[in-house]
């Protein structure tokens, strides 16, 4: 399964723990907070000023 922008950050981390490093490297350190359980990847990237396309590419490469 491919990681998509409408998935919650919490769901991504739960299914693919190896993505935590990618989130941290991109400045998204909220992977363990309660907001991550319902915040989508798109919302999180926007809120933190992160390039969504770049983040999606890195996340999907990490889970290959």
Secondary structure as UniProt FT lines:
FT   TURN            5..6
FT   HELIX           9..15
FT   HELIX           17..19
FT   HELIX           20..25
FT   TURN            26..27
FT   HELIX           30..32
FT   HELIX           34..37
FT   HELIX           41..47
FT   TURN            48..49
FT   HELIX           52..62
//
